């Protein structure tokens, strides 16, 4: 008698990618903070990731595969998580780790 592993729902996938994105942001903000600009705070809950570094901040929220973001200067946008772990915008798509590194670099400069 073999038992098949339980199937993962799409909501489980989005939640797992969300936690992975928070982990990437923690790692990249820590690395960029090593240059003396101080460490950024990264807070995570089920629907929100907040990064803070001095007066700069990035607020990310997700509902399913949809990720909305907002910066301290009023910029904002909407992205989509893909099943492949990428973030898709209106005109481009990039690996989640590359987006996390870019956000961390911008935040800690």
C-alpha positions as CSV (number, residue, x, y, z in Angstrom):
1,X,0.0,0.0,0.0
2,X,1.6,3.2,-1.1
3,X,0.5,6.6,0.0
4,X,0.9,9.6,-2.3
5,X,2.3,12.7,-0.7
6,X,-0.4,15.4,-0.1
7,X,-0.8,17.8,-3.0
8,X,0.1,21.4,-2.3
9,X,-2.6,23.9,-3.0
10,X,-1.8,27.1,-5.0
11,X,-2.4,29.1,-1.8
12,X,0.2,27.0,0.0
13,X,2.6,27.7,-2.9
14,X,2.1,31.5,-2.7
15,X,2.6,31.4,1.1
16,X,5.8,29.4,0.7
17,X,7.1,31.8,-1.9
18,X,6.1,34.7,0.4
19,X,8.2,33.3,3.3
20,X,11.1,32.7,0.8
21,X,10.9,36.3,-0.3
22,X,11.1,37.5,3.3
23,X,14.1,35.3,3.9
24,X,15.9,36.6,0.8
25,X,15.2,40.2,1.9
26,X,16.6,39.5,5.4
27,X,19.8,38.0,3.8
28,X,20.4,40.7,1.3
29,X,19.7,43.6,3.7
30,X,22.1,42.0,6.2
31,X,24.8,41.8,3.5
32,X,24.3,45.3,2.3
33,X,24.3,46.5,6.0
34,X,27.8,45.2,6.4
35,X,29.2,48.2,4.6
36,X,28.5,50.4,7.6
37,X,25.1,51.7,6.8
38,X,23.5,49.6,9.6
39,X,21.1,46.8,9.5
40,X,17.6,47.0,8.1
41,X,14.6,45.6,10.1
42,X,12.6,43.1,8.2
43,X,9.2,42.2,9.6
44,X,7.0,39.3,8.3
45,X,3.5,38.2,8.8
46,X,1.1,36.2,6.6
47,X,0.2,39.0,4.3
48,X,2.8,41.7,4.8
49,X,6.6,42.2,4.7
50,X,8.0,45.5,5.9
51,X,11.6,46.6,5.6
52,X,12.9,49.7,7.4
53,X,16.3,51.3,7.2
54,X,16.5,54.8,8.7
55,X,13.9,56.9,7.0
56,X,13.5,54.5,4.1
57,X,11.0,51.7,4.1
58,X,9.4,49.2,1.7
59,X,6.0,47.7,2.4
60,X,5.0,44.6,0.6
61,X,1.6,42.9,0.8
62,X,0.3,39.8,-0.8
63,X,-3.0,38.2,-1.5
64,X,-2.6,35.0,-3.4
65,X,-0.1,35.6,-6.2
66,X,-0.7,39.4,-6.2
67,X,2.0,41.5,-4.5
68,X,1.5,45.2,-3.9
69,X,4.4,47.4,-2.9
70,X,4.8,50.9,-1.6
71,X,7.9,53.0,-0.8
72,X,8.4,55.9,1.6
73,X,8.4,58.4,-1.3
74,X,5.0,57.4,-2.5
75,X,6.1,55.1,-5.3
76,X,4.0,52.0,-5.5
77,X,3.1,49.1,-7.8
78,X,1.7,45.7,-8.3
79,X,3.6,42.5,-9.1
80,X,2.6,38.9,-9.5
81,X,4.3,35.9,-8.0
82,X,4.8,33.1,-10.6
83,X,4.8,29.4,-9.9
84,X,8.5,29.5,-10.9
85,X,9.3,31.9,-8.1
86,X,9.6,35.0,-10.2
87,X,8.0,38.4,-9.9
88,X,6.2,39.7,-12.9
89,X,5.4,43.3,-13.5
90,X,3.6,45.1,-16.3
91,X,6.6,45.1,-18.6
92,X,9.1,42.7,-17.2
93,X,9.7,39.6,-15.0
94,X,12.7,38.9,-12.8
95,X,13.9,36.2,-10.4
96,X,12.7,36.8,-6.9
97,X,16.2,36.8,-5.5
98,X,17.3,39.5,-8.0
99,X,14.3,41.7,-7.0
100,X,15.1,41.1,-3.3
101,X,18.7,42.1,-3.8
102,X,17.8,45.2,-5.7
103,X,15.3,46.3,-3.1
104,X,17.8,45.7,-0.3
105,X,20.5,47.7,-2.1
106,X,18.1,50.6,-2.8
107,X,16.9,50.6,0.8
108,X,20.4,50.6,2.5
109,X,22.1,53.2,0.2
